[in-house]
């Protein structure tokens, strides 16, 4: 993940309860602030909320949140012990917005099976800034 120079990682084992969404958001916020992420914190926090909610509602077991990145790039991973891959639903109040929000806010997302379950991941990037040079 990342180029190495600005790459950090945090892993947090969450409780199997809806209060874990707030905990996950705080873990993410603390990491972004510590690492100096230059992108929109709100986007990362919303993605974290949606992914943890999906793991709690549609997955199995206590979710594990992993966040890696640095100044310009963040990867969010949420694992659970179900091997059932997520299925995008029609967005709306009855089924929620979940993966549609993740897809809209991230530059890439996906799933992978692992021993003991699955991981849903997404990558977010800070907007590029112009580089100026002295004449």
N, C-alpha and C positions, 0 to 999 in steps of 0.2 A: 504494500500500500504506500503510495506517495513516492517521493524522490529520495527519502532518507534524511535529508538535512532538516526538514521541518515536520517530520512525521512523529506523531505522538499517538498513544492508544490508552483507552480506559475501558475496563470491563466491569459490569455491575450485575450481580445476580438479583433479580427482582422477586418480590413475593407474588404469589398467585392470587392477586386481589386488585381491584380497580384503582386503589390508592397508589399502585405502582406507576401509574401514568404520570402523576405529579413528581414522584421520585425520579423517574427517568428524565423528565424535562429538566429537573434541577441538576442532575448529573451532566446532561448535555450542556446546559447553560454554563456551568462551572468549567467544563472542558473548553468550550469555545472562548470564554473569557481568558482562561489561563494560556491557551495556545495563540491568542491574538487573531482568531479567524476573522477575515475581512469581508465575509459575505453576510447575508441577512440572517441574523440569529433566529428571527421569527419563522423563516422557512424550515430551518433545521429542527426547531422545537415542534412545529406542526407535524413534520414527517415522523419524528420520534413518537409523538402522541398517537398518530394513526397506526404506526407499525406495532407499538406495544399494545394498543387496544385490539388490533387484529389478532395478535398472539394470545391475548387473554380470552377473547371471545371465540375465536375459531381454532386455536391451537390446543395444546395440552401441556400441562405442567407449568412450572414457574419459568417465565422468560428470562433470557440472558441478553442484556444490552451491551453492545460493543460499539465504541465510537473511535475512529482513527482519523488522523489528518493533521492539519496545521493551518498556516496562513490562508491558503487559497483553495483548499480541497478538504472535504469531509466525507467519510464513509460511515454510514449508520448500518449496523447489523442487529437484527433481533432474531434470536434462536429460541425454539421451543422443542418439546419432545414428540410432537406429532410429525409423521412423515407425509401427511396430506398437504399438498402444495396449495397455495392460495389461488382462488378463482376470482377474477374481477367480476363484480356485480354491477348492475345498472346503478349509476350514482343517483342519490336522492335521499330524502329524509328517512325512508323506511329501511333501506339497506346501508345507509351511510355513504361516505365519500372515500374512505380508506385508500385503496390502491390508486384511485384516480388522482387524489391529491399527491401521493408519492410520485406518480408518473409525471404530473405537471411540474412539480417543483425540483425534480432531480434531473441530472444529465443522463443517468442510466439507473436501472434497477433490475433485480432478478431474484431468483431463489436457487438454493442448492441443498441437496440432501446431504446429510452428514450422519455419522454413526450416532444413533439415539435421537434422530429428529431431522429438523430442517433449519435453514437460516434464510431469512428474507433480508436483502441488502439494498441500499441505494447510495449513489454518489451525488454530492452537491458541490458546486464550485462558486467561489466568489467571482464577481464580475472582474474582467481584466481591466487594468488601469493603463493609461497611456504612459509610455516610457519617454521621458524627455532627455535630451542630451545637450550639453553646453556647446555653443558654437565655437 
